[in-house]
């Protein structure tokens, strides 16, 4: 029973789908599987709209089901709390990705890019829509990208 509760708790904390933290690996996977890449820039432990995006969009069944089959997910997190500190290598990767796609430091910032890295759609701040509407927008982007 404790294991079940712990699993449910961890599932709630982890954004839907399987998130990568290495953009270069994500590009390789996207190319190999003919998928788009969704990049989420967030401050997981301090940014209210980031937490809301994760909870109301990324952690939903609607988003997770779509993402599992159609997207490669990349999380570029910038936590502030010492207990959530990332490795120096991960910080370096996140900063390099931010230099390329988020030089103004917008949080949250969600991007859909193709496997070559071209930005196809950008959401600055909380995407003020349901997870279904969010997924439908990505479906249109994916259809137009083919």
Biotite code that builds the C-alpha atoms (Angstrom):
import biotite.structure as struc

atoms = struc.array([
    struc.Atom([0.000, 0.000, 0.000], chain_id="A", res_id=1, res_name="UNK", atom_name="CA", element="C"),
    struc.Atom([2.833, 2.393, 0.843], chain_id="A", res_id=2, res_name="UNK", atom_name="CA", element="C"),
    struc.Atom([4.440, 1.628, -2.517], chain_id="A", res_id=3, res_name="UNK", atom_name="CA", element="C"),
    struc.Atom([1.194, 2.435, -4.312], chain_id="A", res_id=4, res_name="UNK", atom_name="CA", element="C"),
    struc.Atom([0.854, 5.769, -2.509], chain_id="A", res_id=5, res_name="UNK", atom_name="CA", element="C"),
    struc.Atom([4.500, 6.643, -3.203], chain_id="A", res_id=6, res_name="UNK", atom_name="CA", element="C"),
    struc.Atom([4.076, 5.756, -6.887], chain_id="A", res_id=7, res_name="UNK", atom_name="CA", element="C"),
    struc.Atom([0.981, 7.933, -7.193], chain_id="A", res_id=8, res_name="UNK", atom_name="CA", element="C"),
    struc.Atom([2.766, 10.791, -5.447], chain_id="A", res_id=9, res_name="UNK", atom_name="CA", element="C"),
    struc.Atom([5.748, 10.563, -7.815], chain_id="A", res_id=10, res_name="UNK", atom_name="CA", element="C"),
    struc.Atom([3.466, 10.340, -10.838], chain_id="A", res_id=11, res_name="UNK", atom_name="CA", element="C"),
    struc.Atom([1.786, 13.559, -9.714], chain_id="A", res_id=12, res_name="UNK", atom_name="CA", element="C"),
    struc.Atom([5.119, 15.355, -9.394], chain_id="A", res_id=13, res_name="UNK", atom_name="CA", element="C"),
    struc.Atom([6.543, 14.155, -12.699], chain_id="A", res_id=14, res_name="UNK", atom_name="CA", element="C"),
    struc.Atom([5.213, 15.921, -15.778], chain_id="A", res_id=15, res_name="UNK", atom_name="CA", element="C"),
    struc.Atom([3.292, 13.695, -18.171], chain_id="A", res_id=16, res_name="UNK", atom_name="CA", element="C"),
    struc.Atom([5.224, 11.581, -20.582], chain_id="A", res_id=17, res_name="UNK", atom_name="CA", element="C"),
    struc.Atom([8.900, 10.765, -20.419], chain_id="A", res_id=18, res_name="UNK", atom_name="CA", element="C"),
    struc.Atom([10.921, 13.985, -20.143], chain_id="A", res_id=19, res_name="UNK", atom_name="CA", element="C"),
    struc.Atom([14.534, 14.241, -21.233], chain_id="A", res_id=20, res_name="UNK", atom_name="CA", element="C"),
    struc.Atom([17.021, 16.770, -19.917], chain_id="A", res_id=21, res_name="UNK", atom_name="CA", element="C"),
    struc.Atom([19.437, 16.579, -22.841], chain_id="A", res_id=22, res_name="UNK", atom_name="CA", element="C"),
    struc.Atom([18.296, 18.496, -25.911], chain_id="A", res_id=23, res_name="UNK", atom_name="CA", element="C"),
    struc.Atom([20.873, 16.854, -28.185], chain_id="A", res_id=24, res_name="UNK", atom_name="CA", element="C"),
    struc.Atom([19.536, 13.395, -27.309], chain_id="A", res_id=25, res_name="UNK", atom_name="CA", element="C"),
    struc.Atom([16.020, 14.694, -27.898], chain_id="A", res_id=26, res_name="UNK", atom_name="CA", element="C"),
    struc.Atom([16.930, 15.897, -31.408], chain_id="A", res_id=27, res_name="UNK", atom_name="CA", element="C"),
    struc.Atom([18.384, 12.495, -32.261], chain_id="A", res_id=28, res_name="UNK", atom_name="CA", element="C"),
    struc.Atom([15.266, 10.733, -30.975], chain_id="A", res_id=29, res_name="UNK", atom_name="CA", element="C"),
    struc.Atom([12.967, 13.172, -32.795], chain_id="A", res_id=30, res_name="UNK", atom_name="CA", element="C"),
    struc.Atom([14.814, 12.635, -36.072], chain_id="A", res_id=31, res_name="UNK", atom_name="CA", element="C"),
    struc.Atom([14.820, 8.856, -35.724], chain_id="A", res_id=32, res_name="UNK", atom_name="CA", element="C"),
    struc.Atom([11.117, 8.683, -34.821], chain_id="A", res_id=33, res_name="UNK", atom_name="CA", element="C"),
    struc.Atom([9.814, 11.561, -36.974], chain_id="A", res_id=34, res_name="UNK", atom_name="CA", element="C"),
    struc.Atom([8.524, 13.511, -33.983], chain_id="A", res_id=35, res_name="UNK", atom_name="CA", element="C"),
    struc.Atom([8.447, 17.125, -32.887], chain_id="A", res_id=36, res_name="UNK", atom_name="CA", element="C"),
    struc.Atom([10.265, 18.301, -29.766], chain_id="A", res_id=37, res_name="UNK", atom_name="CA", element="C"),
    struc.Atom([8.468, 20.157, -26.982], chain_id="A", res_id=38, res_name="UNK", atom_name="CA", element="C"),
    struc.Atom([10.825, 22.173, -24.767], chain_id="A", res_id=39, res_name="UNK", atom_name="CA", element="C"),
    struc.Atom([9.626, 23.446, -21.403], chain_id="A", res_id=40, res_name="UNK", atom_name="CA", element="C"),
    struc.Atom([11.649, 26.145, -19.638], chain_id="A", res_id=41, res_name="UNK", atom_name="CA", element="C"),
    struc.Atom([10.535, 26.268, -16.034], chain_id="A", res_id=42, res_name="UNK", atom_name="CA", element="C"),
    struc.Atom([11.412, 27.178, -12.508], chain_id="A", res_id=43, res_name="UNK", atom_name="CA", element="C"),
    struc.Atom([9.911, 24.107, -10.887], chain_id="A", res_id=44, res_name="UNK", atom_name="CA", element="C"),
    struc.Atom([10.233, 25.255, -7.292], chain_id="A", res_id=45, res_name="UNK", atom_name="CA", element="C"),
    struc.Atom([9.582, 29.000, -7.513], chain_id="A", res_id=46, res_name="UNK", atom_name="CA", element="C"),
    struc.Atom([7.569, 29.890, -10.628], chain_id="A", res_id=47, res_name="UNK", atom_name="CA", element="C"),
    struc.Atom([3.815, 29.748, -10.003], chain_id="A", res_id=48, res_name="UNK", atom_name="CA", element="C"),
    struc.Atom([2.793, 29.745, -13.669], chain_id="A", res_id=49, res_name="UNK", atom_name="CA", element="C"),
    struc.Atom([5.380, 26.981, -14.328], chain_id="A", res_id=50, res_name="UNK", atom_name="CA", element="C"),
    struc.Atom([3.887, 24.816, -11.597], chain_id="A", res_id=51, res_name="UNK", atom_name="CA", element="C"),
    struc.Atom([0.407, 25.534, -12.944], chain_id="A", res_id=52, res_name="UNK", atom_name="CA", element="C"),
    struc.Atom([1.464, 24.582, -16.496], chain_id="A", res_id=53, res_name="UNK", atom_name="CA", element="C"),
    struc.Atom([2.884, 21.309, -15.248], chain_id="A", res_id=54, res_name="UNK", atom_name="CA", element="C"),
    struc.Atom([-0.202, 20.544, -13.175], chain_id="A", res_id=55, res_name="UNK", atom_name="CA", element="C"),
    struc.Atom([-2.953, 21.671, -15.561], chain_id="A", res_id=56, res_name="UNK", atom_name="CA", element="C"),
    struc.Atom([-1.415, 20.693, -18.900], chain_id="A", res_id=57, res_name="UNK", atom_name="CA", element="C"),
    struc.Atom([1.648, 18.427, -18.748], chain_id="A", res_id=58, res_name="UNK", atom_name="CA", element="C"),
    struc.Atom([0.383, 16.161, -15.944], chain_id="A", res_id=59, res_name="UNK", atom_name="CA", element="C"),
    struc.Atom([-2.968, 15.506, -17.603], chain_id="A", res_id=60, res_name="UNK", atom_name="CA", element="C"),
    struc.Atom([-3.927, 12.232, -19.200], chain_id="A", res_id=61, res_name="UNK", atom_name="CA", element="C"),
    struc.Atom([-4.832, 14.054, -22.431], chain_id="A", res_id=62, res_name="UNK", atom_name="CA", element="C"),
    struc.Atom([-1.351, 15.541, -22.820], chain_id="A", res_id=63, res_name="UNK", atom_name="CA", element="C"),
    struc.Atom([0.483, 12.415, -21.652], chain_id="A", res_id=64, res_name="UNK", atom_name="CA", element="C"),
    struc.Atom([-1.313, 10.146, -24.115], chain_id="A", res_id=65, res_name="UNK", atom_name="CA", element="C"),
    struc.Atom([-0.583, 12.470, -27.021], chain_id="A", res_id=66, res_name="UNK", atom_name="CA", element="C"),
    struc.Atom([3.004, 13.175, -26.003], chain_id="A", res_id=67, res_name="UNK", atom_name="CA", element="C"),
    struc.Atom([3.907, 9.518, -25.538], chain_id="A", res_id=68, res_name="UNK", atom_name="CA", element="C"),
    struc.Atom([3.233, 8.799, -29.204], chain_id="A", res_id=69, res_name="UNK", atom_name="CA", element="C"),
    struc.Atom([3.975, 12.103, -30.897], chain_id="A", res_id=70, res_name="UNK", atom_name="CA", element="C"),
    struc.Atom([6.506, 14.247, -29.042], chain_id="A", res_id=71, res_name="UNK", atom_name="CA", element="C"),
    struc.Atom([9.964, 14.167, -27.572], chain_id="A", res_id=72, res_name="UNK", atom_name="CA", element="C"),
    struc.Atom([9.794, 16.153, -24.332], chain_id="A", res_id=73, res_name="UNK", atom_name="CA", element="C"),
    struc.Atom([12.655, 18.241, -22.970], chain_id="A", res_id=74, res_name="UNK", atom_name="CA", element="C"),
    struc.Atom([12.640, 19.834, -19.517], chain_id="A", res_id=75, res_name="UNK", atom_name="CA", element="C"),
    struc.Atom([14.986, 22.778, -18.983], chain_id="A", res_id=76, res_name="UNK", atom_name="CA", element="C"),
    struc.Atom([14.507, 23.478, -15.300], chain_id="A", res_id=77, res_name="UNK", atom_name="CA", element="C"),
    struc.Atom([15.988, 26.364, -13.339], chain_id="A", res_id=78, res_name="UNK", atom_name="CA", element="C"),
    struc.Atom([15.203, 25.620, -9.681], chain_id="A", res_id=79, res_name="UNK", atom_name="CA", element="C"),
    struc.Atom([16.292, 28.033, -6.958], chain_id="A", res_id=80, res_name="UNK", atom_name="CA", element="C"),
    struc.Atom([16.104, 25.895, -3.828], chain_id="A", res_id=81, res_name="UNK", atom_name="CA", element="C"),
    struc.Atom([19.311, 24.227, -2.651], chain_id="A", res_id=82, res_name="UNK", atom_name="CA", element="C"),
    struc.Atom([17.497, 20.922, -2.208], chain_id="A", res_id=83, res_name="UNK", atom_name="CA", element="C"),
    struc.Atom([16.507, 20.957, -5.910], chain_id="A", res_id=84, res_name="UNK", atom_name="CA", element="C"),
    struc.Atom([19.922, 22.012, -7.203], chain_id="A", res_id=85, res_name="UNK", atom_name="CA", element="C"),
    struc.Atom([20.908, 20.425, -10.493], chain_id="A", res_id=86, res_name="UNK", atom_name="CA", element="C"),
    struc.Atom([24.318, 19.019, -11.352], chain_id="A", res_id=87, res_name="UNK", atom_name="CA", element="C"),
    struc.Atom([26.822, 21.480, -12.830], chain_id="A", res_id=88, res_name="UNK", atom_name="CA", element="C"),
    struc.Atom([26.659, 19.582, -16.111], chain_id="A", res_id=89, res_name="UNK", atom_name="CA", element="C"),
    struc.Atom([22.847, 19.871, -16.225], chain_id="A", res_id=90, res_name="UNK", atom_name="CA", element="C"),
    struc.Atom([22.966, 23.575, -15.362], chain_id="A", res_id=91, res_name="UNK", atom_name="CA", element="C"),
    struc.Atom([25.419, 24.070, -18.219], chain_id="A", res_id=92, res_name="UNK", atom_name="CA", element="C"),
    struc.Atom([23.120, 22.209, -20.655], chain_id="A", res_id=93, res_name="UNK", atom_name="CA", element="C"),
    struc.Atom([20.069, 24.179, -19.516], chain_id="A", res_id=94, res_name="UNK", atom_name="CA", element="C"),
    struc.Atom([21.902, 27.494, -19.801], chain_id="A", res_id=95, res_name="UNK", atom_name="CA", element="C"),
    struc.Atom([23.107, 26.648, -23.324], chain_id="A", res_id=96, res_name="UNK", atom_name="CA", element="C"),
    struc.Atom([19.559, 25.757, -24.335], chain_id="A", res_id=97, res_name="UNK", atom_name="CA", element="C"),
    struc.Atom([18.279, 28.994, -22.786], chain_id="A", res_id=98, res_name="UNK", atom_name="CA", element="C"),
    struc.Atom([20.935, 31.006, -24.638], chain_id="A", res_id=99, res_name="UNK", atom_name="CA", element="C"),
    struc.Atom([19.582, 29.586, -27.878], chain_id="A", res_id=100, res_name="UNK", atom_name="CA", element="C"),
    struc.Atom([15.820, 29.568, -27.241], chain_id="A", res_id=101, res_name="UNK", atom_name="CA", element="C"),
    struc.Atom([15.110, 31.673, -24.150], chain_id="A", res_id=102, res_name="UNK", atom_name="CA", element="C"),
    struc.Atom([17.652, 34.522, -23.950], chain_id="A", res_id=103, res_name="UNK", atom_name="CA", element="C"),
    struc.Atom([15.121, 36.808, -22.215], chain_id="A", res_id=104, res_name="UNK", atom_name="CA", element="C"),
    struc.Atom([14.567, 34.346, -19.357], chain_id="A", res_id=105, res_name="UNK", atom_name="CA", element="C"),
    struc.Atom([10.794, 33.957, -19.760], chain_id="A", res_id=106, res_name="UNK", atom_name="CA", element="C"),
    struc.Atom([9.174, 31.485, -17.336], chain_id="A", res_id=107, res_name="UNK", atom_name="CA", element="C"),
    struc.Atom([7.407, 29.399, -18.215], chain_id="A", res_id=108, res_name="UNK", atom_name="CA", element="C"),
    struc.Atom([8.305, 29.226, -21.873], chain_id="A", res_id=109, res_name="UNK", atom_name="CA", element="C"),
    struc.Atom([7.080, 26.304, -23.933], chain_id="A", res_id=110, res_name="UNK", atom_name="CA", element="C"),
    struc.Atom([8.309, 25.686, -27.455], chain_id="A", res_id=111, res_name="UNK", atom_name="CA", element="C"),
    struc.Atom([7.516, 23.184, -30.160], chain_id="A", res_id=112, res_name="UNK", atom_name="CA", element="C"),
    struc.Atom([10.466, 22.730, -32.500], chain_id="A", res_id=113, res_name="UNK", atom_name="CA", element="C"),
    struc.Atom([11.166, 20.367, -35.358], chain_id="A", res_id=114, res_name="UNK", atom_name="CA", element="C"),
    struc.Atom([14.057, 17.912, -35.275], chain_id="A", res_id=115, res_name="UNK", atom_name="CA", element="C"),
    struc.Atom([16.292, 20.526, -36.940], chain_id="A", res_id=116, res_name="UNK", atom_name="CA", element="C"),
    struc.Atom([15.597, 22.958, -34.092], chain_id="A", res_id=117, res_name="UNK", atom_name="CA", element="C"),
    struc.Atom([13.301, 25.387, -35.938], chain_id="A", res_id=118, res_name="UNK", atom_name="CA", element="C"),
    struc.Atom([10.713, 26.941, -33.620], chain_id="A", res_id=119, res_name="UNK", atom_name="CA", element="C"),
    struc.Atom([7.218, 26.133, -34.866], chain_id="A", res_id=120, res_name="UNK", atom_name="CA", element="C"),
    struc.Atom([5.206, 27.496, -31.901], chain_id="A", res_id=121, res_name="UNK", atom_name="CA", element="C"),
    struc.Atom([5.941, 29.401, -28.703], chain_id="A", res_id=122, res_name="UNK", atom_name="CA", element="C"),
    struc.Atom([3.863, 29.890, -25.552], chain_id="A", res_id=123, res_name="UNK", atom_name="CA", element="C"),
    struc.Atom([5.172, 32.629, -23.241], chain_id="A", res_id=124, res_name="UNK", atom_name="CA", element="C"),
    struc.Atom([3.842, 32.275, -19.719], chain_id="A", res_id=125, res_name="UNK", atom_name="CA", element="C"),
    struc.Atom([1.002, 29.964, -18.782], chain_id="A", res_id=126, res_name="UNK", atom_name="CA", element="C"),
    struc.Atom([-0.819, 28.714, -21.903], chain_id="A", res_id=127, res_name="UNK", atom_name="CA", element="C"),
    struc.Atom([-4.248, 29.903, -20.809], chain_id="A", res_id=128, res_name="UNK", atom_name="CA", element="C"),
    struc.Atom([-6.153, 26.972, -22.258], chain_id="A", res_id=129, res_name="UNK", atom_name="CA", element="C"),
    struc.Atom([-7.198, 23.441, -21.452], chain_id="A", res_id=130, res_name="UNK", atom_name="CA", element="C"),
    struc.Atom([-4.849, 20.533, -22.000], chain_id="A", res_id=131, res_name="UNK", atom_name="CA", element="C"),
    struc.Atom([-7.155, 19.371, -24.817], chain_id="A", res_id=132, res_name="UNK", atom_name="CA", element="C"),
    struc.Atom([-6.897, 22.718, -26.614], chain_id="A", res_id=133, res_name="UNK", atom_name="CA", element="C"),
    struc.Atom([-3.110, 22.702, -26.066], chain_id="A", res_id=134, res_name="UNK", atom_name="CA", element="C"),
    struc.Atom([-2.825, 19.232, -27.625], chain_id="A", res_id=135, res_name="UNK", atom_name="CA", element="C"),
    struc.Atom([-5.095, 20.226, -30.513], chain_id="A", res_id=136, res_name="UNK", atom_name="CA", element="C"),
    struc.Atom([-2.800, 23.163, -31.302], chain_id="A", res_id=137, res_name="UNK", atom_name="CA", element="C"),
    struc.Atom([0.209, 20.856, -31.374], chain_id="A", res_id=138, res_name="UNK", atom_name="CA", element="C"),
    struc.Atom([-1.674, 18.435, -33.637], chain_id="A", res_id=139, res_name="UNK", atom_name="CA", element="C"),
    struc.Atom([-2.243, 21.248, -36.148], chain_id="A", res_id=140, res_name="UNK", atom_name="CA", element="C"),
    struc.Atom([1.451, 22.199, -35.945], chain_id="A", res_id=141, res_name="UNK", atom_name="CA", element="C"),
    struc.Atom([2.472, 18.574, -36.508], chain_id="A", res_id=142, res_name="UNK", atom_name="CA", element="C"),
    struc.Atom([0.144, 18.237, -39.492], chain_id="A", res_id=143, res_name="UNK", atom_name="CA", element="C"),
    struc.Atom([1.510, 21.449, -41.065], chain_id="A", res_id=144, res_name="UNK", atom_name="CA", element="C"),
    struc.Atom([5.119, 20.410, -40.385], chain_id="A", res_id=145, res_name="UNK", atom_name="CA", element="C"),
    struc.Atom([4.855, 17.305, -42.576], chain_id="A", res_id=146, res_name="UNK", atom_name="CA", element="C"),
])
